[in-house]
Amino acid sequence: MRSRYLNIFLLLGIVLMAYVYFVEIQGERRRSQLEQARAQWLTTAREEIQHLELQPRQGTPLALARGTQGWSLARPVEDRADPGAMDKLLEALSKSKVQRRMIPVGPLSDFGLEPPAWKIRITGPRGTEEVWMGQEDFSHRSVYSKKPAESEVLVLPDSVRTALEGGMYRFRNKSILAFDRQKVRSLQLKREGQRIRFEKRGPSWYLTVPVKDGVEVEKLDALLNSLQYGEVAAFI
């Protein structure tokens, strides 16, 4: 009799353990996976993005492309892209999570989505996905968004919208010159027919034109710094 009761208790224990594992543990994992999937709004990962098109409601549309040397501006002009602006944009696109999802009961214009403030086209290995950005919500910390093929309106962090702003000036590389400071061996300046030339011999710099002389290292360093780190104030 005792053996029979013991077997029953063992069987109940096994059933209870199976319930906890499959219903509670596995169920919680499944719910967590579903929540994570619901929080995602892009199917293209950051490292997969190869091309971006940013079309504002007002202003000049931009096209940006990833190449072997990094990101470049492809339209309306061809130039290097600003690394800081691109990093902030890609970070906002790839790491922002959906805060809320809703089915709109009114027109999309109530959310600033008809017409949208921004149209973003993101191209990766699986094709192109388009996302619309609208206006800020009542908290001014989030922005409304929508995919044209879906009925839901998404609420995203406002960092996505702010990463889009600034136009061509923000996304175009503003460096005056791009060079490796360690590889510079000469520097020549011309102005109104006058020419000044500096040459580096070993670790030291020398003035060679219009006269041969030594140089003030601090002033030459300041000049090289202004060329290396200076930025364009405006594109005309």
N, C-alpha and C positions, 0 to 999 in steps of 0.2 A: 504493500500500500504506500509506504513512504517513498519507494522508488518511483511509483506512478506519479505522486504529487511532485517529486523532484523533477521528473521529466516535463511535467506541465509547466512548472515555474521556469525551467530552462527554455522551453519553447516560447513562453510569454516574453522572457528576457530577450531572446533573439528577435522576436517580432518587434518589440519596442525599440531595440537598437536599429533594426532595419528602417523603422518609421522615422526615427530621428535622423538617420543618415540620408535617406532618399527624400523625405519631405522637408525637414528643417534645413539640414546642411546643404544638400544639393539644390533645394528650392531657393534658399537664400543666395546661393551662387548664381542661379539662373536669374533671379530678380535683379541682382547686382549687374549682371551682364546686360539685361534689358534696359536698366536705367542708364548704363554707360552708352548703349547704342542710341537711346533717345536723346542723350546729351550731345551726340555728334551731329553736326550739320553739314560737314563736307565729307565726301568719300575719298578725296585725294589728299594724301599725306604731304607734309611740307617738302620732304626730299623728292617727292614724285612730281611736284609742280614744275612744268617746263615753260609755260606761257601764261601771261595774265593780261586781260583787257579790262581797263577801268573806264567806264563811261558815266560821267556825271550828268545830272539833269541840265545843269548849266556849266559851260566850260569846255575845255578841249579833251577829247578822249585820248587815253594813253594806252600803249601796248608795250609790254615788258617781256623779254625773253631770256631764258637761262642758257648760257653757253659754256664752253670749256674754261673761259676766263672769268666766269661769274655772270651776274645779271647785267643786262644792257637795256637801254631805252630804244625801242624799235619804231615808235610812232608817237608824236608827229615828227620828231627828228631822230637820227641815229646817234647815240652817244653812250658812254658808260652810265650805269645807274648808280645812284647814291647808296653805298652799302648800309648806312645807318637806317635810312628810310625803308629800304627793302627788308632789312632784318625785322624792323618793327611791324611792317605789313604782314610778312610771312608768319611771324609769331602770333599776331592777332588772328589771322585766318586759321592757323593750325591748332592753336591751344584754347581758343574761346569755346565755351560750352553753352548749349541752349539752356536758358534759365526757365523759360516757360514755352508751352505750345498752346495755341488756341485756334478755334474755328471762328473766323470773323462773322459777326452777325450784321455788320454794316458794310458799306463800300470800302474798297482798299484805300481810297483817298483819305479815309479817317486815320490811317496808319502811315500816311506819306508814301504809299506804295503804288499810287496810280495818278501820275507817272512816278516811278521810283526816283529817289534822290541819287541812287547809284545803281548801275548794272555792272556786275562783276562776272567775267567769264574766266574760268580756271581750267587749264588744259593739262592733262597728265597722260599716263600710259593707257588709261581706260576710256579716254575721250574727254569731252568738254562738259563741265557743269556750270550752270548759270545761277546766280544768286542776286536778289534785289535787296537793296537797303532803303529803309524809309526814314521816318522821323524818330526823334527821341520819345521815350514814353514819359509818363507824368513825373517819374522820379529823376529824370535827366541823367540817369546813370546807365540806362539801357537803350537799345535801339530796336525798332521793328525790322524784321527781315522776312523774306519769302522766296521760295523757289517757284518759278513760273508754272511748273508742271504739277505742283502740289497745292492742296487746299489750305493747309495750316499756315498760320502766321507765327513766326518764331520771335522770341525775345532774346536778344544777344547783348553781351556787355558793350557799352558805348566805346570801348577801346577799338573795336572793329571800325566804327565810323571815323574816329579821329585818325586812325592809321591811314585812311584813304585821302584825307584832306591835304591841301598844299599844292595840288596841280603839278605841272611839269617841273617847276622850280624845285619842288621838294624831292622828286624822284630822279632828277638829272644830277649827275656827278658834278660837284661844284669845285673840285680841286683845280687849282691853276695849272699845275704841272704834276705829272705822275713819274716819279723816279726813285731809284734806290740810292739813298744818301751815301752808303758805303762805296758805291761804284762811281761816284762823281770824281772826275779827274781834272776837269777844267770848267770854267764859267766865263762867259763872254756877254758883256752888256753893250748895247748900241743905243745912242740917242743923239739926234740932230747932227749926224756926221761924226760924232765922237765915239770912240771905242775903248772899252776897258776890258782887259782879259786877266783872269787869274788861273794859275795852274798848280796842281797838287803834285808834289814830289816826295814820295814816301809819306810820312805823317804830317808834313808841313805844307802850307800854302804860300804862294809867291805871286806878286804882281809882275806881269811880263809886258803888258801894253797899257798905257803909252810909255811907261818907264819900267825898269826892272828894280824891284824893291821888295821888302817884306810887307806883310799885311797885319792889320789888327784883327786877331783871331775872333774876338768877340763880335765885331761888326760884320765880319764875313759869315759867322754862324747865324747871326740875326737875319742876314739877307737870305741864306739858304733855308732857314726856318720859315720865313715869309713865303718863299716859293713852294716849299713842301706842304705847309699846313694852311696857307692862305686859301680863301674860298671866294668864288665869284659872287658878287653882291646881287647881280641881276642878269638875266639873259634878254637881249634886245632882238 
